[in-house]
Amino acid sequence: MAYIRFSPGAVVDVRGAEYYPAYAHGRIQLTHLITGEIFKYEQRDGSLELPTVEQFQLMQHCGDAVT
């Protein structure tokens, strides 16, 4: 399993919004800086879940997430 090391106090820009990154149950938890809302990623079955490391890396590759 891949792992991304975030610096303490790191902020991730996701589609123009800023989030604090953390890990939760093997997935990446992104917490919105202002609202505290947790970012959810749409899964293949249409459900919304925390993004996996691989999904987060895809978001980075596509430019949706900037660390």
N, CA and C of each residue as an Amber inpcrd file, in Angstrom:
protein
   201
   0.8370000  -1.1760000   0.0000000   0.0000000   0.0000000   0.0000000
   0.8830000   1.2410000   0.0000000   0.5400000   2.1750000  -0.8410000
   1.2820000   3.4270000  -0.9300000   0.9730000   4.2940000   0.2890000
   1.8570000   5.2160000   0.5710000   1.6830000   6.1030000   1.7180000
   2.2100000   7.4730000   1.3280000   1.4900000   8.5020000   1.6820000
   1.9210000   9.8730000   1.4190000   2.2160000  10.5200000   2.7630000
   3.3890000  11.0870000   2.9040000   3.7550000  11.7650000   4.1540000
   3.4540000  13.2560000   3.9950000   2.5480000  13.7400000   4.8260000
   2.2070000  15.1570000   4.8280000   2.9970000  15.8480000   5.9320000
   3.5360000  17.0160000   5.6450000   4.2540000  17.8050000   6.6550000
   3.2650000  18.3020000   7.7090000   3.7180000  18.4670000   8.9530000
   2.8400000  19.0310000   9.9790000   2.3330000  20.4070000   9.5460000
   1.0540000  20.6380000   9.6750000   0.4630000  21.9080000   9.2820000
   0.2370000  22.0530000   7.7890000   0.4340000  20.9700000   7.0380000
   0.2620000  21.0200000   5.5830000  -1.1830000  21.3600000   5.2250000
  -1.3400000  22.0270000   4.1070000  -2.6530000  22.3600000   3.5760000
  -2.6970000  21.8500000   2.1400000  -3.8000000  21.1930000   1.7820000
  -3.9800000  20.6690000   0.4330000  -5.0730000  21.4790000  -0.2430000
  -4.8050000  21.9510000  -1.4520000  -5.7970000  22.6690000  -2.2430000
  -6.5230000  21.6530000  -3.1170000  -7.8240000  21.5190000  -2.9130000
  -8.6400000  20.6130000  -3.7240000  -9.6840000  21.4480000  -4.4400000
  -9.5110000  21.5850000  -5.7420000 -10.4540000  22.3260000  -6.5810000
 -10.7460000  23.7190000  -6.0260000  -9.6920000  24.3870000  -5.5280000
  -9.8180000  25.7550000  -5.0560000 -10.1550000  25.9170000  -3.5860000
 -10.4030000  24.8300000  -2.8750000 -10.6950000  24.8960000  -1.4380000
  -9.5210000  24.3040000  -0.6620000  -9.2750000  24.8290000   0.5330000
  -8.1330000  24.3730000   1.3250000  -8.5720000  23.3800000   2.3980000
  -7.7960000  22.2890000   2.5100000  -8.1040000  21.2040000   3.4450000
  -6.8560000  20.8120000   4.2200000  -7.0700000  20.3810000   5.4690000
  -6.0090000  19.7560000   6.2580000  -6.0250000  18.2620000   5.9580000
  -4.8830000  17.6690000   5.5970000  -4.8430000  16.2300000   5.3310000
  -4.5340000  15.4220000   6.5910000  -5.0790000  14.2200000   6.6400000
  -4.7970000  13.2600000   7.7140000  -5.1440000  11.8720000   7.1820000
  -4.8020000  10.8640000   7.9500000  -5.1530000   9.4930000   7.5800000
  -6.2430000   8.9800000   8.4990000  -7.1880000   8.2280000   7.9290000
  -8.2580000   7.6040000   8.7030000  -8.6020000   6.2650000   8.0640000
  -8.3510000   5.1900000   8.7810000  -8.7070000   3.8440000   8.3200000
  -8.1020000   3.5120000   6.9560000  -6.8540000   3.9110000   6.7280000
  -6.1720000   3.5940000   5.4850000  -6.5420000   4.4890000   4.3160000
  -7.3290000   5.5040000   4.5610000  -7.7170000   6.4500000   3.5140000
  -7.2730000   7.8490000   3.9330000  -7.3400000   8.7680000   2.9950000
  -6.9350000  10.1420000   3.2890000  -8.1670000  10.9550000   3.6730000
  -8.0970000  11.5630000   4.8430000  -9.1830000  12.4150000   5.3100000
  -8.7740000  13.8570000   5.0880000  -9.5670000  14.5750000   4.3080000
  -9.3140000  15.9810000   4.0220000 -10.4040000  16.7970000   4.7070000
 -10.0030000  17.6330000   5.6690000 -10.9450000  18.4350000   6.4470000
 -10.8580000  19.8870000   6.0010000 -11.9880000  20.4460000   5.5630000
 -12.0390000  21.8230000   5.0880000 -11.6230000  22.7730000   6.2060000
 -10.7370000  23.7180000   5.8920000 -10.1900000  24.6280000   6.8920000
 -11.2490000  25.4860000   7.5680000 -12.2520000  25.9300000   6.8330000
 -13.2350000  26.8610000   7.3860000 -14.4680000  26.1410000   7.9250000
 -15.0500000  25.2490000   7.1270000 -16.3130000  24.6180000   7.5140000
 -16.1410000  23.3470000   8.3310000 -14.9640000  22.7190000   8.2400000
 -14.7480000  21.4500000   8.9330000 -15.3470000  20.2650000   8.2060000
 -15.9230000  20.5100000   7.0300000 -16.5360000  19.4340000   6.2510000
 -15.4570000  18.4760000   5.7390000 -15.7720000  17.1940000   5.7330000
 -14.8520000  16.1660000   5.2590000 -15.0730000  15.9570000   3.7620000
 -13.9840000  15.9980000   2.9830000 -14.0620000  15.7830000   1.5410000
 -14.3490000  14.3120000   1.2600000 -15.3250000  14.0540000   0.3970000
 -15.6690000  12.6870000  -0.0040000 -15.4470000  12.5550000  -1.5110000
 -14.9320000  11.4040000  -1.9160000 -14.6130000  11.1190000  -3.3160000
 -15.6260000  10.1100000  -3.8450000 -16.1700000  10.3530000  -5.0370000
 -17.1610000   9.4340000  -5.6060000 -16.4950000   8.1270000  -6.0340000
 -17.0460000   7.0230000  -5.5430000 -16.5260000   5.6950000  -5.8530000
 -17.2000000   5.1540000  -7.1150000 -16.7130000   4.0320000  -7.6120000
 -17.2630000   3.4380000  -8.8380000 -18.7470000   3.1070000  -8.7170000
 -19.1810000   2.7170000  -7.5170000 -20.5920000   2.3560000  -7.3280000
 -21.4810000   3.5740000  -7.0710000 -20.9120000   4.7740000  -7.1220000
 -21.6660000   6.0030000  -6.9270000 -21.6990000   6.4980000  -5.4960000
 -21.2030000   5.7000000  -4.5600000 -21.1740000   6.1250000  -3.1600000
 -20.0550000   7.1490000  -2.9460000 -20.1450000   7.8740000  -1.8490000
 -19.1300000   8.8630000  -1.5040000 -18.3570000   8.3680000  -0.2940000
 -17.0410000   8.2910000  -0.4130000 -16.1700000   7.7990000   0.6490000
 -14.9160000   8.6750000   0.7050000 -14.1360000   8.5160000   1.7730000
 -12.8260000   9.1550000   1.8240000 -11.9900000   8.5970000   0.6850000
 -11.1740000   9.4240000   0.0300000 -10.3480000   8.9090000  -1.0630000
  -9.2470000   7.9780000  -0.5570000  -8.9600000   6.9450000  -1.3460000
  -7.8190000   6.0820000  -1.0590000  -6.5540000   6.8400000  -1.4500000
  -5.4070000   6.3180000  -1.0730000  -4.1400000   6.9450000  -1.4530000
  -4.0310000   6.9890000  -2.9740000  -4.4150000   5.8960000  -3.6310000
  -4.3370000   5.8410000  -5.0900000  -5.2590000   6.8760000  -5.7330000
  -6.4680000   7.0450000  -5.1920000  -7.3910000   8.0450000  -5.7240000
  -6.8450000   9.4550000  -5.4970000  -6.2240000   9.6980000  -4.3410000
  -5.6270000  11.0040000  -4.0690000  -4.4810000  11.2780000  -5.0390000
  -3.6640000  10.2630000  -5.3140000  -2.5720000  10.4310000  -6.2700000
  -3.1200000  10.7380000  -7.6600000  -4.2350000  10.1260000  -8.0400000
  -4.8790000  10.4220000  -9.3180000  -5.3730000  11.8690000  -9.3310000
  -5.9300000  12.3300000  -8.2120000  -6.3670000  13.7230000  -8.1120000
  -5.1840000  14.6720000  -8.2920000  -4.0260000  14.3250000  -7.7200000
  -2.8250000  15.1410000  -7.8890000  -2.3820000  15.1470000  -9.3460000
  -2.3950000  13.9810000  -9.9670000  -1.9550000  13.8540000 -11.3570000
  -2.8490000  14.6810000 -12.2920000  -4.1600000  14.6980000 -12.0100000
  -5.1170000  15.4390000 -12.8440000  -5.1450000  16.9320000 -12.5180000
  -4.4700000  17.3320000 -11.4320000  -4.4500000  18.7320000 -11.0370000
  -5.5930000  19.1390000 -10.1290000  -6.4290000  18.1750000  -9.6930000
  -7.5350000  18.4890000  -8.7850000  -7.0570000  18.7260000  -7.3600000
  -5.9190000  18.1400000  -6.9870000  -5.3660000  18.3130000  -5.6410000
  -3.9240000  18.7840000  -5.7560000  -3.5980000  19.8410000  -5.0330000
  -2.2420000  20.3930000  -5.0460000  -1.7410000  20.4320000  -3.6100000
  -0.5810000  19.7860000  -3.3830000  -0.0150000  19.7730000  -2.0360000
   1.1030000  20.7780000  -1.9240000
